[in-house]
Amino acid sequence: MIYDIAIIGGGPAGYTAAAEAASAGLSTILFEKNALGGVCLNEGCVPTKALLYSAKVFDGAKQAAKYGVKTETPTFDLPKMIARKNKIIKKLTAGIRTKVAESGAEVVLGAASIQGKDSAGCYQIACNETVYQASHLLLCTGSETVIPPIPGLETCAYWTNREALQCKELPASLAVIGGGVIGMEFASFYNSLGCTVTVIEMAPEILGGMDQTLSEMLRANYTKRGITFRLNSRVTAINEQQITLETPTGTEQITAERTLLSVGRRPVLQGFGLETLQLTPARGGVEVNEYMQTSDPQVYACGDLTGRSLLAHTAVSEAEVAVHHLLNRHPYPMSYRAIPGVVYTNPEIASVGKTEEQLQAEQIAYTVKQLPMSYSGRFVAENEQENGVCKWLVSADDTLLGAHILGNPASELIVIAGLAIEKEMKASELKQIVFPHPTVGEILKESL
């Protein structure tokens, strides 16, 4: 059998594309070497959020007196948190398996390897000692954790996100190497549980790529909660539990029971026969056009492999774009104008569209319109002694360019801002929308 499309990788892009393609009538085969759902569902986005919610509930219990609720001193059960997280993963992966199966797509569990094209122009994919044929390929191989070349690391029992998600015994201290999204989320979780946390970041500020004013505010918040930050600092060596840093003031050594690496991720390019296709590279991954086609028009690539936006929701949208284009049914180009980014700390920080730093670099004139989150009555009622900020960036012609929110529930509010920015709404147009009262979402209108 010659399949219409073979998909390598069963993460958000892969399983979305498989269900969409098969439901539309394409003969579809999906290869996944580990488990459907990919890193996002099995050892990334979803399990992290499950643990962070447990930590948020624990934080709420500790602060219950602020809201007039009397409780005994709250405690936590880390193994039970981990078990709950695993139960959630099991439930959601079962749902994905059902979705793909009901679409009619065939799923093969195993490591697939592209063998090249045959004389008829079909792609040969070997998996589990069987060779499959397909007229089109969709590559969704995702990304992997970057392991920096730190001297001594090879003898250190360090953590990546995988090990940090399975920990059933709280370490007394944790050093987080990398102050990006992953690093800050784990720092937040372990700090909430009482672990002594140090975040080491090479850049002048945490959360590079996010609005730097909000990043600074979040760092100040967590500094008050006991996290130590070493900015402009580089790890030069690790010896068991001792970490050597090169800082602006010289060499420093810190001690931590556990070390978590979170310096970033990179596209997976090895192990599935990519070299047989001779595709044009870009951004550390594979070059694609606006319809997710590679330099070979019969081969599409989506998700982290493109190196463009290493986010699950971006991967899902790219997969939908690719399948629509392959079907030639109302094809539409992929838009990166309004890709939301969220850091699920407590409080949350969310961003969509341009940052001030980007606008300044691009020499685009803009105006800042912002208000403290405490201008929302609902926010004040539910976030005792918290402040936060809602910040809009507006062009000279009143077009909404970017939105940045610090404060709960930023991850939900950013959806409204993303919709407005994607549709290139004017600030005056959004101000005409009726927002329900009292809601935290009103801050989006009030700040304009």
C-alpha positions in Angstrom: 0.0 0.0 0.0 1.2 3.5 -0.8 0.0 6.0 1.8 -1.0 9.5 0.9 1.0 10.8 3.8 3.4 9.4 6.3 4.0 11.3 9.5 7.0 10.9 11.7 6.5 12.0 15.2 3.4 11.7 17.3 3.6 14.9 19.3 1.1 17.8 19.1 1.9 18.4 15.4 2.0 14.7 14.4 -1.2 13.5 16.1 -3.1 16.7 15.0 -2.0 16.2 11.4 -2.8 12.5 11.5 -6.3 13.0 12.7 -7.0 15.9 10.3 -5.6 14.1 7.2 -7.3 10.8 7.9 -10.6 12.4 8.7 -10.4 14.2 5.3 -10.0 10.9 3.5 -6.2 10.7 3.1 -4.6 7.3 3.7 -2.4 8.2 6.7 0.2 6.4 8.7 1.8 7.9 11.9 5.1 6.7 13.3 6.0 7.4 17.0 9.0 5.8 18.7 8.0 6.5 22.3 4.4 7.5 23.2 1.7 9.5 21.5 1.5 13.0 22.8 5.3 13.6 22.5 7.4 15.5 25.0 4.6 18.1 25.6 2.1 15.6 27.0 4.4 13.0 28.5 7.2 15.0 30.0 6.7 18.6 29.3 3.8 21.0 29.1 0.9 19.1 30.7 2.7 17.2 33.5 4.5 20.4 34.5 1.2 22.3 34.8 -0.3 19.5 36.8 2.5 19.8 39.4 2.4 23.6 39.3 -1.3 23.5 40.0 -0.7 21.3 43.1 1.9 23.8 44.2 -0.5 26.7 43.6 -3.2 24.9 45.8 -0.5 24.5 48.5 0.4 28.2 48.2 -3.3 29.1 48.6 -3.6 26.9 51.7 -0.6 28.6 53.3 -2.2 32.0 52.6 -5.7 31.1 53.5 -5.7 33.4 56.6 -5.5 36.4 54.3 -9.0 35.5 53.0 -10.5 34.9 56.4 -10.1 31.1 56.3 -8.6 29.3 59.2 -6.6 26.2 58.6 -4.1 24.1 60.4 -0.6 24.3 59.1 -0.9 22.7 55.6 1.5 20.0 54.4 2.0 18.3 51.1 2.4 14.8 49.7 5.0 14.8 46.9 4.5 11.2 45.8 0.8 11.8 45.6 1.4 14.9 43.5 3.5 12.8 41.1 0.9 10.1 41.1 -1.9 12.6 40.2 0.3 14.0 37.4 0.8 10.5 36.0 -2.9 9.8 36.2 -3.6 13.0 34.2 -1.0 12.0 31.5 -2.6 8.5 31.2 -6.0 9.9 30.8 -5.0 12.5 28.1 -2.8 10.1 26.1 -5.7 7.6 26.0 -7.9 10.4 24.6 -5.3 11.2 21.9 -5.1 7.5 21.0 -8.8 7.4 20.6 -8.9 10.5 18.5 -6.3 9.3 16.1 -7.9 5.8 15.9 -11.3 7.1 15.2 -10.0 9.3 12.4 -8.8 6.1 10.6 -5.1 6.9 10.7 -2.8 3.9 11.2 -0.3 4.2 14.1 3.0 2.3 14.2 5.0 2.5 17.4 8.6 2.2 16.7 11.6 4.2 15.4 11.0 5.1 11.8 13.8 5.8 9.4 13.5 7.4 5.9 15.3 5.4 3.3 14.9 7.9 0.4 12.7 7.8 -2.7 12.0 4.9 -5.0 11.9 5.0 -8.8 8.2 5.9 -8.7 8.8 9.0 -6.5 7.5 7.4 -3.3 9.2 7.7 0.0 10.4 4.6 1.7 10.1 4.5 5.5 11.5 1.5 7.5 10.1 0.7 10.9 10.1 -2.5 13.0 11.7 -4.5 10.0 8.9 -3.4 7.7 9.2 -0.9 4.8 6.3 1.5 4.2 5.7 3.7 1.2 4.1 7.2 1.0 3.7 9.9 -1.6 4.1 12.7 1.0 6.0 13.1 4.2 5.3 15.2 7.3 8.2 15.5 9.7 7.3 16.3 13.3 10.2 15.0 15.2 10.2 17.7 17.9 13.1 18.8 20.0 15.5 17.6 22.7 17.1 19.1 25.8 20.4 20.9 25.2 23.1 19.5 27.4 25.8 22.2 27.8 29.5 21.2 27.8 30.2 21.9 31.4 33.3 20.3 32.8 32.4 17.7 35.4 28.8 17.4 34.2 29.4 13.9 32.9 30.0 12.6 36.5 27.1 14.6 38.0 23.7 13.0 38.5 22.0 16.1 37.1 18.3 16.5 36.3 16.6 17.5 33.1 12.8 18.2 32.9 12.3 14.4 32.8 13.9 13.6 36.1 12.5 16.7 37.8 8.9 15.6 36.9 9.5 12.2 38.6 11.1 13.3 41.8 9.3 11.7 44.8 11.7 13.0 47.5 12.2 16.8 47.9 15.8 17.8 47.7 16.9 20.3 50.4 18.4 22.6 47.7 18.2 22.9 43.9 20.4 24.8 41.4 18.6 25.6 38.2 20.9 26.3 35.3 19.0 28.5 32.9 16.4 31.1 33.8 14.1 30.6 30.8 10.5 29.3 30.9 11.3 25.7 31.9 13.8 26.8 34.5 11.5 29.3 36.1 8.5 26.9 36.2 10.5 24.3 38.0 12.0 26.9 40.3 8.5 28.1 41.1 7.3 24.5 41.9 10.2 23.6 44.1 10.3 26.9 45.9 6.6 26.5 46.8 7.4 23.2 48.4 10.1 24.7 50.6 13.2 23.8 48.6 16.1 26.3 48.6 16.4 27.3 45.0 19.1 29.2 43.1 18.6 30.2 39.5 21.7 30.7 37.4 21.3 32.7 34.2 23.9 33.9 31.7 21.8 36.9 30.5 21.2 40.1 32.4 17.6 39.1 33.1 15.5 35.9 33.3 13.0 34.9 30.6 14.8 36.3 27.6 12.3 37.0 24.8 9.6 38.0 27.2 8.9 41.7 28.1 11.9 42.6 30.3 10.0 44.9 32.6 7.6 42.1 33.5 10.5 39.6 33.8 12.1 41.9 36.3 8.9 42.2 38.3 8.5 38.4 38.4 12.1 38.0 39.5 11.6 40.6 42.3 8.5 38.7 43.4 10.3 35.4 43.6 13.3 37.0 45.3 10.9 37.9 48.1 9.8 34.3 48.2 13.3 33.1 48.8 14.7 32.2 45.3 18.3 33.4 44.8 19.2 34.7 41.3 22.7 34.7 39.8 22.4 36.8 36.6 25.2 37.5 34.1 26.7 34.2 35.5 28.1 31.2 33.7 28.7 27.8 35.1 32.3 26.8 34.5 32.5 23.5 36.4 30.4 21.0 38.5 31.9 18.7 41.1 29.3 16.5 42.7 27.1 19.1 44.6 29.5 22.0 44.1 28.9 24.4 41.2 31.5 27.0 40.1 30.3 30.2 38.6 31.9 33.0 36.6 30.1 36.2 37.7 30.6 39.9 37.0 32.5 40.2 40.3 34.7 37.1 39.9 34.5 33.4 40.6 31.9 32.0 43.0 31.0 28.6 44.3 27.6 27.4 45.4 26.4 24.1 46.8 23.1 22.3 45.8 21.9 18.9 46.5 20.4 18.7 43.0 21.2 20.4 39.7 18.5 21.0 37.0 19.6 21.7 33.4 17.2 24.0 31.5 19.4 26.0 29.1 17.0 25.3 26.1 16.0 22.8 23.5 17.0 22.1 19.9 15.3 20.4 17.0 15.8 16.7 16.6 17.7 16.2 13.3 19.3 12.7 13.8 18.0 9.2 13.9 15.2 9.2 11.4 17.0 9.4 8.0 16.6 13.2 7.5 20.0 13.2 5.6 18.5 11.2 2.8 16.2 14.1 1.9 18.9 16.8 1.6 16.5 19.5 2.7 17.5 23.2 3.1 18.4 23.9 6.8 17.4 27.0 8.7 17.4 28.2 12.4 19.0 25.0 13.5 16.2 23.0 11.9 14.6 22.7 8.5 13.5 25.5 6.3 9.8 25.7 5.4 7.6 28.1 3.4 4.3 29.7 4.7 2.5 26.4 4.0 5.1 24.3 5.9 6.6 22.8 2.8 10.3 22.1 2.9 12.6 22.6 -0.1 11.1 19.3 -1.3 7.5 20.2 -2.0 6.3 16.7 -1.2 7.8 17.0 2.3 6.3 19.1 5.0 7.8 19.9 8.4 6.0 21.2 11.5 6.6 21.9 15.1 10.0 22.3 16.8 11.8 20.8 13.8 11.5 24.1 12.0 13.3 25.9 14.8 10.9 28.8 14.5 8.6 28.5 17.6 9.2 25.7 19.9 5.7 25.7 21.4 3.0 23.0 21.3 0.2 25.4 20.2 2.4 26.6 17.3 3.0 23.0 16.3 -0.7 22.3 16.2 -1.5 25.3 14.0 1.4 24.5 11.7 0.0 20.9 11.3 -3.4 22.3 10.4 -1.9 24.6 7.8 0.2 21.7 6.3 -2.8 19.4 6.0 -5.1 22.0 4.5 -2.4 22.8 1.9 -1.8 19.1 1.0 -5.6 18.7 0.6 -5.8 21.9 -1.4 -9.0 22.7 0.5 -9.0 26.4 1.4 -5.3 26.5 2.1 -4.1 29.4 4.2 -0.6 30.5 5.2 0.8 30.1 8.7 0.8 33.3 10.7 3.3 34.0 13.5 1.9 37.5 14.3 0.3 36.4 17.5 1.9 33.3 19.0 1.2 33.5 22.8 3.9 32.7 25.2 3.1 31.8 28.9 5.2 31.1 32.0 3.0 29.2 34.4 4.7 30.5 37.6 2.5 31.9 40.4 1.8 34.6 39.4 1.6 33.8 35.7 3.3 35.9 33.0 2.0 35.9 29.4 3.0 37.7 26.3 1.7 37.9 22.7 2.9 40.0 19.7 5.8 42.3 19.8 7.8 43.3 22.9 9.3 46.8 23.4 12.8 45.4 22.8 11.7 44.0 19.4 9.9 47.3 18.4 13.0 49.3 19.3 15.2 47.0 17.3 12.9 47.3 14.3 12.6 51.1 14.8 8.8 50.9 14.9 7.2 53.8 16.8 4.9 52.7 19.6 3.0 53.9 22.7 2.9 52.0 26.0 -0.5 51.8 27.7 -0.6 50.0 31.0 -2.2 49.7 34.3 -1.6 47.7 37.5 -3.7 44.6 37.7 -5.1 46.0 40.9 -7.3 48.3 38.8 -9.5 45.3 38.4 -11.8 44.8 41.3 -12.1 41.1 40.7 -8.3 40.8 40.7 -8.1 42.6 44.1 -10.8 40.3 45.5 -8.9 37.1 44.5 -5.3 38.1 44.7 -4.7 39.6 48.2 -1.7 41.9 48.4 -0.7 41.2 44.8 -0.3 43.8 42.1 1.0 42.8 38.6 0.5 44.7 35.4 -1.3 44.7 32.1 0.7 46.3 29.3 -0.3 47.1 25.7 2.0 48.3 22.9 0.1 50.4 20.3 1.4 51.7 17.0 1.2 55.3 15.8 -2.0 54.4 13.8 -3.6 52.9 16.9 -3.0 49.2 15.8 -2.4 46.8 18.7 1.1 45.4 18.4 1.8 43.5 21.6 0.3 42.6 25.0 2.1 41.6 28.2 0.4 40.5 31.4 1.8 39.7 34.9 -0.8 38.3 37.3 -3.3 35.5 37.5 -4.9 34.3 35.2 -2.6 35.8 32.5 -2.6 32.5 30.6 -6.3 32.9 30.0 -6.4 36.6 29.4 -3.7 36.5 26.7 -6.1 34.7 24.4 -8.2 37.8 24.1 -5.1 39.9 23.4 -3.8 37.4 20.8 -7.1 37.4 18.9 -7.0 41.2 18.7 -3.4 41.3 17.6 -3.9 38.5 15.0 -6.8 40.4 13.5 -4.8 43.7 13.6 -7.5 45.4 15.6 -7.2 49.1 16.6 -7.2 50.0 20.3 -10.3 52.0 19.6 -12.1 48.9 18.3 -11.2 46.7 21.3 -12.4 49.5 23.6 -15.8 49.3 22.0 -16.2 45.6 23.1 -18.4 45.0 26.2 -16.5 43.1 28.8 -18.4 41.4 31.7 -18.0 42.9 35.2 -16.5 42.1 37.5 -13.8 40.1 35.7 -10.0 40.3 35.6 -10.3 40.5 31.8 -11.7 44.0 32.1 -8.1 45.2 32.7 -7.4 44.6 28.9 -10.0 47.3 28.1 -9.2 49.6 31.0 -5.5 49.7 30.3 -6.3 51.1 26.8 
